[in-house]
């Protein structure tokens, strides 16, 4: 089915079978789920003061966060669509836990429309999703980072690569402090396509960045296996 007919069918289906906005529950009849037009306007923005790695900076405190100033981040650049809250949090929850998989495509489009996010793909060779452990993937049935990476790669017309595998089924990072998060993911990933990625510029994709421990561990693994530069993009930033 061509893109034209896909969009035509989706628009018709959304008018005939409207779905509720994941934030305010208003029925969506326009073809732009999972949020209604009003809630799309309420996404918490990142603000003007942001480090090159994507971390929000307090006020005008400088051009780099403390980690980047100390040279402790393997990520050369990073960006997020917005802060983890409000309608953006509802989108992530709908994608991750409520089976609203088409949310990934809509979020990818919004990310590409954002100047900071779009700039990450300039001269990039691959979009790489942060992997789930195989056991967790079987239990969940999908990887939300994979859905996002696939949609982003398709929209910016670069290759998507399964370049990492998770070799340890680490506990959830959700309730761990920063130090425990770093230890939790240490040596948790393995590169699987070292030869193909040698000298490449890659963009790591995930749904939410909190302390960044997972993304930095993935980046370190890729750099140790011949990747030239690692950038990161997430839907939301919780730090």
C-alpha positions as CSV (number, residue, x, y, z in Angstrom):
1,X,0.0,0.0,0.0
2,X,1.4,3.4,-1.0
3,X,2.0,6.1,1.6
4,X,-0.8,8.2,0.1
5,X,-3.3,5.4,0.5
6,X,-2.0,4.5,3.9
7,X,-2.5,8.0,5.1
8,X,-5.9,8.3,3.4
9,X,-7.1,5.1,5.1
10,X,-5.7,6.2,8.5
11,X,-7.5,9.6,8.2
12,X,-10.8,7.9,7.2
13,X,-10.5,5.3,10.0
14,X,-9.7,8.0,12.6
15,X,-12.9,9.9,11.5
16,X,-15.1,6.8,11.6
17,X,-13.5,5.3,14.7
18,X,-12.1,8.2,16.7
19,X,-9.8,7.3,19.5
20,X,-9.4,9.1,22.9
21,X,-6.5,11.4,23.5
22,X,-4.1,9.7,25.9
23,X,-3.9,12.9,27.9
24,X,-7.3,14.5,28.2
25,X,-9.4,11.6,26.6
26,X,-11.0,13.9,24.1
27,X,-11.9,12.0,20.9
28,X,-9.4,12.5,18.2
29,X,-10.9,12.7,14.7
30,X,-8.0,14.4,13.0
31,X,-5.1,12.2,11.9
32,X,-2.5,13.0,14.5
33,X,-2.9,10.6,17.5
34,X,-2.2,9.9,20.3
35,X,-2.9,13.4,21.4
36,X,-5.6,15.9,20.5
37,X,-4.4,19.1,18.8
38,X,-4.8,21.0,22.1
39,X,-2.6,18.6,24.1
40,X,0.1,18.5,21.3
41,X,0.5,22.2,22.1
42,X,1.2,21.4,25.8
43,X,4.3,19.3,25.4
44,X,6.8,20.4,28.1
45,X,9.7,22.1,26.1
46,X,13.4,21.6,26.8
47,X,14.0,25.3,27.2
48,X,16.6,27.5,25.6
49,X,19.6,26.6,27.8
50,X,20.7,23.0,26.9
51,X,24.1,21.3,26.9
52,X,25.4,19.8,23.7
53,X,24.7,16.4,25.2
54,X,21.0,17.3,25.6
55,X,21.0,18.0,29.4
56,X,19.0,21.0,30.4
57,X,21.1,23.7,32.1
58,X,19.8,26.0,34.9
59,X,19.3,29.5,33.6
60,X,22.3,30.7,31.7
61,X,24.8,28.8,33.8
62,X,27.1,28.0,30.9
63,X,27.3,26.1,27.6
64,X,28.1,22.6,29.0
65,X,26.9,20.5,31.9
66,X,29.4,19.3,34.5
67,X,29.8,15.9,33.0
68,X,30.7,17.3,29.6
69,X,33.1,19.9,31.1
70,X,34.9,17.1,32.8
71,X,35.1,15.0,29.6
72,X,33.1,12.2,31.1
73,X,30.5,11.7,28.5
74,X,31.0,9.3,25.5
75,X,28.1,11.0,23.8
76,X,29.2,13.8,21.4
77,X,25.7,15.3,21.1
78,X,22.1,14.6,22.3
79,X,18.6,16.0,22.2
80,X,15.1,15.2,23.4
81,X,11.7,16.4,22.2
82,X,10.9,17.7,25.7
83,X,10.8,17.2,29.4
84,X,9.2,14.0,30.8
85,X,5.9,15.3,32.1
86,X,2.4,16.2,31.0
87,X,1.2,15.0,27.6
88,X,4.7,13.8,26.7
89,X,4.8,11.4,29.6
90,X,1.3,10.2,28.6
91,X,2.6,9.5,25.1
92,X,5.5,7.5,26.4
93,X,3.3,5.5,28.8
94,X,0.8,4.8,26.0
95,X,3.5,3.6,23.7
96,X,5.4,1.5,26.3
97,X,2.6,0.0,28.4
98,X,-0.8,0.5,26.6
99,X,-0.1,-0.9,23.2
100,X,-0.4,2.4,21.3
101,X,2.5,1.4,19.0
102,X,1.6,3.9,16.3
103,X,2.5,6.6,18.8
104,X,6.1,5.9,17.8
105,X,5.6,7.2,14.3
106,X,3.8,10.3,15.5
107,X,6.6,11.0,18.0
108,X,9.3,10.4,15.4
109,X,7.7,13.0,13.1
110,X,7.5,15.5,16.0
111,X,11.1,14.9,16.9
112,X,12.3,15.5,13.3
113,X,10.3,18.7,13.2
114,X,12.3,19.9,16.3
115,X,15.5,21.7,15.2
116,X,17.8,20.2,17.9
117,X,16.6,16.7,17.3
118,X,16.7,16.9,13.5
119,X,20.3,18.2,13.6
120,X,21.5,15.0,15.2
121,X,20.9,13.1,12.0
122,X,23.1,15.4,9.9
123,X,25.9,13.2,8.3
124,X,24.7,10.3,10.5
125,X,25.0,6.7,9.1
126,X,22.8,4.7,11.4
127,X,20.0,4.9,13.9
128,X,20.5,2.3,16.7
129,X,17.9,1.4,19.3
130,X,18.9,0.7,22.8
131,X,18.1,-3.0,23.1
132,X,16.1,-5.0,25.6
133,X,17.3,-8.3,27.0
134,X,15.9,-11.2,24.9
135,X,13.9,-12.5,27.9
136,X,12.3,-9.1,28.5
137,X,11.7,-8.6,24.8
138,X,9.8,-12.0,24.7
139,X,7.8,-11.0,27.7
140,X,6.8,-7.6,26.4
141,X,6.6,-8.5,22.7
142,X,8.2,-5.4,21.4
143,X,11.0,-2.8,22.1
144,X,9.7,0.8,22.2
145,X,13.2,2.1,21.3
146,X,13.2,-0.2,18.3
147,X,9.8,1.2,17.1
148,X,11.1,4.8,17.5
149,X,14.4,4.0,15.8
150,X,12.6,2.4,12.9
151,X,10.3,5.4,12.4
152,X,13.1,7.9,12.8
153,X,15.4,6.1,10.3
154,X,12.6,5.9,7.8
155,X,11.7,9.6,8.1
156,X,15.3,10.9,7.8
157,X,16.3,8.2,5.3
158,X,19.2,6.6,7.0
159,X,19.8,3.0,7.9
160,X,18.6,1.4,11.1
161,X,21.0,-1.1,12.7
162,X,20.6,-3.7,15.4
163,X,24.2,-3.1,16.5
164,X,23.9,-3.9,20.2
165,X,22.6,-6.8,22.3
166,X,21.9,-6.8,26.0
167,X,23.8,-9.6,27.6
168,X,22.6,-9.1,31.1
169,X,19.0,-8.8,32.2
170,X,19.5,-5.9,34.5
171,X,16.9,-4.8,37.0
172,X,14.7,-1.8,36.1
173,X,16.5,1.5,36.4
174,X,13.3,3.3,37.5
175,X,13.8,3.5,41.2
176,X,17.6,3.4,41.4
177,X,19.8,6.4,42.3
178,X,22.4,7.6,39.8
179,X,25.3,5.6,41.2
180,X,23.3,2.4,41.2
181,X,22.1,3.0,37.7
182,X,25.7,3.2,36.5
183,X,26.7,-0.1,38.2
184,X,23.5,-1.7,37.1
185,X,24.3,-1.3,33.4
186,X,28.0,-1.8,33.5
187,X,29.1,-4.3,30.9
188,X,25.5,-5.0,30.1
189,X,25.8,-4.5,26.3
190,X,27.8,-6.1,23.5
191,X,28.4,-4.8,20.0
192,X,27.2,-7.2,17.3
193,X,28.2,-5.4,14.0
194,X,31.7,-4.0,14.7
195,X,32.9,-4.4,11.1
196,X,29.9,-2.7,9.5
197,X,29.9,0.2,12.0
198,X,33.7,0.9,11.8
199,X,34.2,4.6,11.5
200,X,30.4,5.4,11.5
201,X,28.5,8.2,13.0
202,X,25.5,6.7,14.9
203,X,22.4,8.0,16.7
204,X,21.3,6.0,19.7
205,X,17.5,6.0,20.2
206,X,15.6,5.5,23.4
207,X,12.3,6.6,24.9
208,X,13.4,8.5,28.0
209,X,16.8,9.6,29.4
210,X,17.0,10.1,33.2
211,X,20.6,10.0,34.4
212,X,21.8,8.8,31.0
213,X,23.7,5.8,32.4
214,X,22.2,3.3,29.9
215,X,22.9,5.5,26.9
216,X,26.4,6.2,28.0
217,X,27.1,2.5,28.5
218,X,25.8,1.8,25.0
219,X,27.9,4.6,23.6
220,X,31.1,3.4,25.3
221,X,30.5,-0.1,24.0
222,X,30.0,1.2,20.4
223,X,33.1,3.5,20.6
224,X,35.2,0.6,21.9
225,X,34.2,-1.4,18.8
226,X,35.1,1.1,16.1
227,X,32.3,3.6,15.9
228,X,33.6,7.1,15.3
229,X,30.9,9.2,17.0
230,X,27.8,8.5,19.1
231,X,24.9,10.8,19.4
232,X,21.7,10.2,21.3
233,X,18.0,11.1,20.9
234,X,15.1,10.4,23.2
235,X,11.5,11.4,23.3
236,X,11.8,12.8,26.7
237,X,14.4,13.9,29.3
238,X,13.7,13.2,32.9
239,X,16.9,14.5,34.5
